[in-house]
């Protein structure tokens, strides 16, 4: 007998693997919804998810070799290249040969990109408030503590478990 699932109720679990792992299913749904909310807020600033992380890294560190960005962000080189092309076309980054090694490419934030800094911070503050709405300070602290434990559990099962600074950009966007 198949369990009844109402697709209009987000808490309902489909049969199969999700039914065997309700917390994992919820984490997946929450991560997807969080990414969608982040994408909506970042688009208001003219960015896609992942681009803000690259910009934050560049604003913080200054010029970085493109090969280092690939390692830091742990993204496919073609994804970083596409992301940088978009950021360059919008005037947020500049790429140039590295004077120390002309085969390498240096990436840096432009002065005009600094106006984005406040918009990115606003988007993440708004996302944080939207995400935690209805939770009191103690619940917020407990959620942070529990998520840190979940992250630690997952890290122990993941080889190397690096702290990725950059998330993926939405694919196939102009």
The 8 nearest C-alpha neighbors of each residue, nearest first, counted from 0:
[[1, 2, 3, 14, 4, 15, 13, 18],
 [2, 0, 3, 14, 4, 13, 15, 18],
 [1, 3, 4, 0, 14, 13, 12, 18],
 [2, 4, 1, 5, 13, 14, 11, 12],
 [5, 3, 11, 13, 6, 2, 12, 14],
 [4, 6, 7, 8, 11, 3, 9, 12],
 [7, 5, 8, 4, 9, 11, 13, 12],
 [8, 6, 5, 9, 11, 4, 10, 12],
 [7, 9, 6, 10, 5, 11, 4, 12],
 [10, 8, 11, 7, 6, 12, 5, 28],
 [11, 9, 8, 12, 25, 6, 5, 7],
 [12, 10, 9, 8, 4, 5, 13, 6],
 [11, 13, 18, 17, 10, 14, 4, 21],
 [14, 12, 4, 17, 18, 15, 11, 2],
 [15, 13, 18, 12, 17, 16, 2, 1],
 [14, 16, 18, 17, 13, 19, 12, 20],
 [15, 17, 19, 18, 20, 14, 13, 24],
 [18, 16, 20, 19, 24, 15, 21, 13],
 [19, 17, 14, 16, 15, 20, 21, 12],
 [20, 18, 16, 17, 21, 15, 14, 24],
 [19, 21, 17, 23, 18, 22, 24, 16],
 [20, 22, 24, 23, 18, 17, 25, 19],
 [23, 21, 25, 24, 20, 26, 27, 17],
 [24, 22, 26, 20, 25, 21, 27, 17],
 [23, 25, 21, 27, 22, 17, 26, 20],
 [24, 26, 22, 28, 27, 23, 29, 21],
 [27, 25, 23, 29, 28, 24, 30, 22],
 [26, 28, 24, 30, 25, 29, 23, 31],
 [27, 29, 25, 31, 30, 26, 32, 24],
 [28, 30, 26, 32, 31, 27, 33, 25],
 [31, 29, 33, 27, 28, 32, 26, 34],
 [30, 32, 28, 34, 29, 33, 27, 35],
 [33, 31, 35, 29, 34, 30, 28, 36],
 [34, 32, 30, 36, 35, 31, 29, 37],
 [33, 35, 37, 31, 32, 36, 38, 30],
 [34, 36, 32, 38, 33, 37, 31, 39],
 [37, 35, 33, 39, 38, 34, 32, 40],
 [38, 36, 34, 40, 35, 39, 41, 33],
 [39, 37, 35, 41, 36, 40, 48, 42],
 [38, 40, 36, 42, 37, 41, 35, 43],
 [41, 39, 37, 43, 122, 38, 42, 36],
 [42, 40, 38, 44, 46, 43, 39, 37],
 [43, 41, 45, 46, 44, 39, 40, 38],
 [42, 44, 41, 40, 45, 39, 46, 122],
 [43, 45, 41, 42, 46, 118, 115, 119],
 [46, 44, 42, 43, 41, 47, 89, 115],
 [47, 45, 42, 41, 44, 50, 48, 51],
 [46, 48, 50, 168, 42, 41, 38, 49],
 [49, 47, 168, 38, 50, 169, 51, 167],
 [48, 50, 166, 168, 167, 52, 51, 165],
 [49, 51, 53, 52, 48, 47, 46, 54],
 [50, 52, 54, 53, 49, 55, 48, 119],
 [51, 53, 165, 55, 49, 54, 50, 56],
 [54, 52, 56, 50, 51, 55, 165, 57],
 [53, 55, 51, 57, 56, 52, 58, 50],
 [56, 54, 52, 58, 57, 53, 51, 59],
 [55, 57, 53, 59, 54, 58, 60, 52],
 [58, 56, 54, 61, 60, 59, 55, 108],
 [59, 57, 55, 56, 61, 60, 54, 108],
 [60, 58, 56, 57, 61, 55, 54, 62],
 [61, 59, 57, 58, 56, 62, 63, 55],
 [60, 62, 57, 58, 59, 107, 63, 108],
 [63, 61, 107, 106, 105, 57, 60, 64],
 [64, 62, 106, 105, 65, 61, 107, 67],
 [63, 65, 105, 67, 66, 104, 106, 68],
 [64, 66, 68, 67, 104, 105, 106, 63],
 [65, 67, 69, 64, 68, 70, 103, 104],
 [68, 66, 70, 64, 69, 65, 71, 63],
 [69, 67, 65, 71, 70, 66, 72, 64],
 [68, 70, 66, 67, 72, 71, 73, 74],
 [71, 69, 67, 73, 68, 72, 66, 74],
 [72, 70, 68, 73, 69, 67, 164, 163],
 [71, 73, 165, 69, 74, 164, 163, 70],
 [74, 72, 70, 71, 69, 163, 75, 165],
 [75, 73, 72, 69, 76, 78, 79, 167],
 [74, 76, 78, 77, 79, 73, 69, 80],
 [77, 75, 79, 78, 69, 80, 74, 66],
 [76, 78, 80, 75, 79, 81, 74, 82],
 [79, 77, 81, 75, 76, 80, 82, 74],
 [80, 78, 82, 76, 81, 77, 83, 69],
 [81, 79, 77, 83, 78, 82, 76, 84],
 [80, 82, 84, 78, 79, 83, 77, 85],
 [81, 83, 79, 85, 80, 84, 78, 86],
 [84, 82, 86, 80, 85, 81, 87, 79],
 [83, 85, 87, 81, 82, 86, 88, 80],
 [86, 84, 88, 82, 83, 87, 89, 81],
 [85, 87, 83, 89, 91, 84, 88, 92],
 [86, 88, 92, 90, 84, 89, 85, 91],
 [89, 87, 85, 90, 86, 84, 91, 92],
 [88, 90, 86, 87, 91, 85, 92, 84],
 [91, 89, 87, 88, 92, 86, 109, 112],
 [90, 92, 112, 86, 109, 87, 89, 108],
 [93, 91, 108, 87, 109, 107, 86, 90],
 [92, 94, 107, 106, 87, 109, 108, 95],
 [95, 93, 106, 105, 104, 107, 92, 96],
 [94, 96, 105, 104, 97, 93, 106, 103],
 [97, 95, 104, 101, 103, 105, 98, 102],
 [96, 98, 101, 100, 105, 104, 99, 103],
 [99, 97, 100, 101, 96, 103, 95, 105],
 [100, 98, 97, 101, 103, 96, 102, 105],
 [101, 99, 97, 102, 98, 103, 96, 104],
 [100, 102, 96, 97, 103, 98, 99, 104],
 [103, 101, 100, 104, 96, 97, 99, 98],
 [104, 102, 101, 97, 100, 96, 105, 64],
 [105, 103, 96, 97, 64, 95, 65, 94],
 [104, 106, 64, 97, 95, 63, 94, 96],
 [107, 105, 94, 63, 62, 93, 64, 65],
 [108, 106, 62, 93, 92, 57, 61, 109],
 [107, 109, 92, 57, 91, 112, 58, 93],
 [108, 110, 92, 112, 111, 91, 93, 107],
 [111, 109, 112, 113, 108, 91, 114, 92],
 [110, 112, 109, 113, 114, 91, 90, 115],
 [113, 111, 91, 109, 114, 110, 115, 108],
 [112, 114, 115, 116, 111, 110, 109, 108],
 [115, 113, 112, 116, 111, 117, 118, 110],
 [116, 114, 118, 113, 112, 117, 119, 44],
 [115, 117, 119, 113, 114, 118, 120, 112],
 [116, 118, 120, 119, 115, 121, 114, 113],
 [119, 117, 121, 115, 120, 116, 44, 122],
 [120, 118, 122, 116, 121, 117, 115, 123],
 [119, 121, 117, 123, 118, 122, 124, 116],
 [122, 120, 118, 124, 119, 123, 125, 117],
 [121, 123, 119, 125, 40, 120, 124, 126],
 [122, 124, 126, 120, 125, 121, 127, 119],
 [125, 123, 127, 121, 126, 122, 120, 128],
 [124, 126, 122, 128, 123, 127, 129, 121],
 [125, 127, 123, 129, 124, 128, 130, 122],
 [128, 126, 130, 124, 125, 129, 123, 131],
 [127, 129, 125, 131, 130, 126, 132, 124],
 [128, 130, 126, 132, 127, 131, 125, 124],
 [131, 129, 127, 128, 132, 126, 33, 125],
 [130, 132, 128, 129, 134, 127, 133, 139],
 [133, 131, 129, 134, 128, 130, 127, 135],
 [132, 134, 131, 135, 130, 129, 128, 138],
 [135, 133, 138, 132, 131, 139, 136, 137],
 [134, 136, 138, 137, 139, 133, 132, 131],
 [137, 135, 139, 138, 140, 134, 141, 131],
 [138, 136, 140, 139, 135, 141, 134, 142],
 [139, 137, 141, 135, 140, 136, 134, 142],
 [140, 138, 136, 142, 137, 141, 134, 135],
 [139, 141, 137, 143, 138, 142, 144, 136],
 [142, 140, 138, 144, 143, 139, 145, 137],
 [141, 143, 145, 139, 144, 140, 138, 146],
 [144, 142, 140, 146, 141, 145, 147, 139],
 [143, 145, 141, 147, 142, 146, 140, 148],
 [146, 144, 148, 142, 147, 143, 141, 149],
 [145, 147, 149, 143, 148, 144, 142, 150],
 [146, 148, 150, 144, 145, 149, 143, 151],
 [149, 147, 151, 145, 146, 150, 152, 144],
 [150, 148, 146, 152, 151, 147, 153, 145],
 [149, 151, 147, 153, 148, 152, 154, 146],
 [150, 152, 154, 148, 149, 153, 147, 155],
 [153, 151, 149, 155, 150, 154, 148, 156],
 [152, 154, 150, 156, 155, 151, 149, 157],
 [155, 153, 151, 157, 160, 156, 152, 150],
 [154, 156, 152, 153, 157, 151, 160, 158],
 [157, 155, 154, 153, 158, 152, 160, 151],
 [158, 156, 154, 160, 155, 159, 153, 161],
 [159, 157, 160, 156, 155, 154, 161, 153],
 [158, 160, 161, 157, 154, 155, 156, 162],
 [161, 159, 154, 157, 158, 162, 155, 156],
 [162, 160, 159, 163, 154, 158, 73, 157],
 [161, 163, 164, 160, 71, 72, 165, 159],
 [164, 162, 72, 165, 161, 71, 73, 166],
 [163, 165, 72, 71, 162, 52, 166, 56],
 [166, 164, 72, 52, 49, 163, 53, 167],
 [167, 165, 49, 168, 52, 72, 48, 164],
 [168, 166, 49, 169, 48, 165, 74, 78],
 [167, 169, 49, 48, 47, 170, 50, 166],
 [168, 170, 47, 48, 167, 172, 171, 49],
 [171, 169, 172, 168, 167, 78, 173, 81],
 [172, 170, 173, 169, 168, 81, 78, 82],
 [171, 173, 170, 169, 47, 168, 85, 81],
 [172, 171, 85, 170, 81, 169, 82, 84]]
